[in-house]
Every structure is written in structure tokens, then in C-alpha cells.
Amino acid sequence: KLEREEACATLGLNPDRKYILFFGFIRKYKGLDWLIKAFLQEADQLKNVDLLIAGEFYEDSQPYHAITENSLLKDRIHWHTHFIPNERVSAYFSVADLVAQSYKSATQSGVSQVAYHFDVPMLITNVGGLSELVPHDIAGWVSEPTIESISQGLIEVFKADRLTRYQKNLPEIKSEFSWEKMVEALDI
């Protein structure tokens, strides 16, 4: 993990802001459109928070940009929508205060494991097996797969200093995904 100031400088971001990170290939089922709408709905309550979108579009980007086109808050959304090489991944997760996985459908997500690796709390939707990886209100927030629920989840996460509590819980939870635990589980 990089120092936050160094990571922000690398990515051209303001270190005084908090960042919600959407990371990975951008496909319809990942619900980026829901996340953008939820963020814009609550941006006035999330005054010091920006949305950072990092990943390559695997479909037409225009519908996503259209959501923000007429918004006065579009300057609070940072589009890093290109291929992210492995050596730059740490900068994105070092900047992130929260990783958002607003999926419409899913089985599992490698992004969750990367967030654990970098000790970044998550907001996920209750689809597929995602909620099995992120205990609700312990390692992050589990929202229902709707814009309204994601929106409310963002408000809940950033109030009452939940992020600090989640970060304290992450090392113990991520230890459950260690090689040692895997070997233990396979040892018959």
C-alpha cells in the first residue's frame, strides 16, 4: 500500500477528499450506472466525498457519461476509464476510502479480495456470493440491489465514522482467506 499523498499525486487527485472507488472492467451487470445515480442523489450529504471510476469499458461508455452530463456535481466524478496495469492497482486502492461493488448480478468478485488485501472497506450489493465475503456492518455495508438502497448505504458508511471501525475489523476477516486457512480447510 502506498502513502495516501503519494497515491493521490500519482493519480492527480486531491488528498483532502475521500474517495469511493469503483474498480475493474465496466460491464452492465456491475451496476456502475446505479452507483453513479446513487452517488449523485446523495452527493450533497457526502460533501467531502468523490467517486473514482477506474477500469476499462467493455461496452458503450455514452450511457454512463449521459447520467452526469447535466449534473452540477460531475466534477466530483473522476473517470480513469482505461486499462489499469498491475503496477498501478495499489495507487487506486491506496486512495480509496471505500470500494463500491454495486453489482446487479454476480457470483463472486476478485475486487473484494483486492480490497481486503489493501484493507479497504466495501459497499456491496446482496447478489450472488458477494455478501458471504463482506459481513454487513463489520467489513462494510451490504445494500440491496437498488439505487435507493445503494444510496442509503453510502450515507450510512460515511456517517458515524463507520469506515474507521470497518478498517479495524478487516485484518481479522481477511485472515480467513489466507493460504493457511485454505490448507486447514482442505486437510482431511
C-alpha positions in Angstrom: 0.0 0.0 0.0 1.3 3.5 -0.9 1.1 6.5 1.4 -2.2 8.3 0.6 -0.5 11.6 -0.5 1.8 9.7 -2.9 -1.1 7.7 -4.3 -3.2 10.9 -4.8 -0.2 12.6 -6.5 0.3 9.6 -8.8 -3.4 9.7 -9.8 -3.8 13.5 -9.9 -6.3 13.5 -7.0 -6.8 15.8 -4.1 -5.6 14.1 -0.8 -8.1 16.2 1.2 -11.1 14.4 -0.4 -12.5 11.0 0.4 -12.9 8.5 -2.5 -15.4 5.8 -3.3 -13.7 3.5 -5.8 -15.4 1.5 -8.5 -12.7 -0.7 -9.9 -12.5 -3.2 -12.7 -13.9 -3.9 -16.1 -17.1 -1.9 -16.7 -19.9 -4.1 -17.8 -23.7 -3.6 -17.4 -24.1 -6.3 -14.7 -21.6 -4.5 -12.4 -24.1 -1.7 -11.8 -21.9 1.4 -12.3 -24.9 3.3 -13.6 -26.7 2.5 -10.2 -23.6 3.7 -8.3 -23.4 7.0 -10.2 -27.1 7.7 -9.7 -26.9 6.8 -6.0 -23.8 9.0 -5.5 -25.4 11.9 -7.3 -28.6 11.5 -5.3 -26.7 11.9 -2.0 -23.7 14.0 -3.0 -24.9 17.0 -1.0 -24.8 14.8 2.1 -21.4 13.4 1.1 -19.8 16.9 0.8 -16.1 15.8 1.1 -16.5 12.6 -1.0 -15.8 12.0 -4.7 -16.4 9.0 -6.9 -13.4 7.4 -8.6 -14.1 5.1 -11.5 -11.1 3.0 -12.6 -11.3 0.4 -15.3 -11.9 -0.2 -18.9 -15.2 0.0 -20.6 -16.4 -3.3 -22.1 -19.4 -1.7 -23.6 -20.5 1.8 -24.8 -19.5 4.4 -22.3 -22.0 7.1 -23.5 -24.9 5.9 -21.3 -22.7 6.3 -18.2 -21.4 9.7 -19.2 -25.0 10.8 -20.0 -26.0 10.3 -16.4 -23.6 13.0 -15.3 -23.8 15.2 -18.4 -26.2 17.9 -16.9 -25.2 17.4 -13.3 -23.6 20.3 -11.4 -21.7 17.6 -9.5 -20.0 16.0 -12.4 -16.6 17.4 -11.3 -16.8 15.1 -8.3 -16.6 12.1 -10.5 -13.2 11.1 -11.8 -13.1 8.9 -14.9 -9.9 6.8 -15.1 -11.5 4.5 -17.7 -8.6 2.8 -19.4 -6.7 -0.4 -18.8 -5.1 -0.3 -15.3 -1.8 -2.2 -15.3 -0.9 -4.3 -12.3 1.7 -1.8 -11.1 -0.9 1.0 -10.8 -3.5 -1.0 -8.9 -2.0 -0.2 -5.5 -2.4 3.5 -6.2 -6.1 3.2 -6.7 -6.7 1.1 -3.6 -4.4 3.3 -1.5 -6.5 6.3 -2.4 -9.8 4.6 -1.7 -11.8 5.0 1.5 -14.5 2.7 0.2 -14.7 0.2 -2.6 -18.2 0.0 -4.1 -19.4 -3.1 -5.9 -23.0 -2.1 -6.9 -23.5 -5.3 -8.9 -26.9 -6.1 -10.4 -25.9 -9.8 -10.6 -22.7 -11.7 -9.6 -21.3 -14.9 -8.4 -18.1 -13.7 -6.7 -15.7 -10.8 -7.3 -11.9 -10.6 -7.3 -12.2 -6.9 -6.4 -13.4 -7.9 -2.9 -10.2 -9.8 -2.3 -8.1 -6.9 -3.6 -10.0 -4.6 -1.3 -9.2 -6.9 1.6 -5.5 -7.0 0.7 -5.3 -3.2 0.9 -7.6 -3.0 4.0 -10.3 -1.0 2.2 -13.9 -1.4 3.5 -16.6 -2.2 0.9 -20.1 -1.4 0.0 -21.6 -4.3 -1.9 -25.0 -5.4 -3.1 -26.7 -8.5 -1.8 -26.3 -10.6 -5.0 -24.7 -13.9 -5.7 -22.0 -14.8 -3.2 -20.8 -11.2 -2.5 -22.4 -10.9 0.9 -20.7 -14.1 2.0 -17.4 -12.3 1.7 -18.3 -9.0 3.3 -20.0 -9.3 6.7 -22.6 -6.5 7.0 -21.6 -3.5 9.1 -18.4 -5.3 10.1 -16.2 -5.2 6.9 -18.5 -2.9 5.0 -22.1 -2.4 4.1 -24.4 -4.8 2.3 -27.1 -3.0 0.3 -30.0 -4.4 -1.7 -29.5 -4.2 -5.4 -31.4 -1.0 -5.9 -30.3 2.6 -6.4 -32.2 3.7 -3.3 -30.5 1.0 -1.1 -27.0 1.8 -2.5 -27.7 5.5 -1.9 -28.7 4.9 1.7 -25.7 2.6 2.2 -23.3 5.4 1.1 -24.9 7.7 3.7 -24.6 5.1 6.4 -21.0 4.2 5.7 -19.8 7.8 5.7 -21.6 8.8 8.9 -20.7 7.9 12.5 -17.1 7.0 11.5 -18.0 3.5 10.4 -15.1 3.4 8.0 -12.6 3.5 10.9 -14.4 0.6 12.6 -14.5 -1.4 9.4 -10.8 -0.8 8.8 -10.0 -2.2 12.3 -12.1 -5.3 11.5 -10.5 -6.0 8.1 -7.3 -7.7 9.2 -9.1 -10.4 11.2 -11.7 -11.0 8.4 -9.1 -11.2 5.6 -7.1 -13.7 7.6 -10.0 -16.1 6.9 -8.9 -16.0 3.2 -5.2 -16.8 3.9 -3.4 -19.8 2.5 -3.1 -21.2 6.0 -6.9 -21.3 6.4 -7.3 -22.7 2.9 -4.9 -25.6 3.7 -6.6 -26.1 7.0 -10.0 -26.4 5.2 -8.6 -28.9 2.8 -6.7 -31.0 5.3 -8.8 -34.1 5.9 
